[in-house]
Amino acid sequence: MDLRLKKQSDFNEVFRKGKRSYSKNLALIYIKKSELKVGISVSKKHGNAVKRNKIKRLIRAAYYPFLEKLPNYHIVFLPKTGIDFSYNDLLDDIKYLLKKEKLIDEENFN
């Protein structure tokens, strides 16, 4: 089962109707849906394709541990520009955002 948000129309719906939340390095936009799908949107302001793909790989690896606990939403992660990204920073930011928006339970993660 593919959990990636791929269609432009799905991204546009999340951007248009979604609830937004922010952390130091990331923005999270989400809407309630019938199935879980996660997308990442990295703008060209981040650099060339190699840099953008590296950021996407890091974000994908950082949200992976939370997939089993997430309810049915369409979620989009937007990294902020001008930041050197590390896996641990992204992991902390994703955990912070998911707890802040009550998309995961506090007792499941320390």
Helices and strands as residue ranges (DSSP letters): H 8-17, E 19-22, E 26-32, E 37-40, G 44-46, H 49-63, G 64-69, E 73-79, H 87-100, G 106-108
